[in-house]
Amino acid sequence: MKLIIFNNLYDFTNVRKTTNNDILYNRVFKTLQSIYNQFIIVSIDKILNKRVAKVIWLMRD
């Protein structure tokens, strides 16, 4: 099994805003988990007024 690793940006501007980063991370994690097999959120930034998570996807070849 080979893993393909690449960077991507996940826009979660529309995720309900919260002051608790743990809850926010958890919501983004669960949303992505329902779509992709494995992934690692490495950072969350605000880019052009959008909240974006930089994600490393680990996909089966």
HELIX and SHEET records of a PDB file:
HELIX    1   1 ASN A   21  GLN A   33  1                                  13    
SHEET    1   A 3 LEU A   3  ASP A  11  0                                        
SHEET    2   A 3 LYS A  50  ARG A  60 -1                                        
SHEET    3   A 3 GLN A  38  ILE A  47 -1                                        
END                                                                             
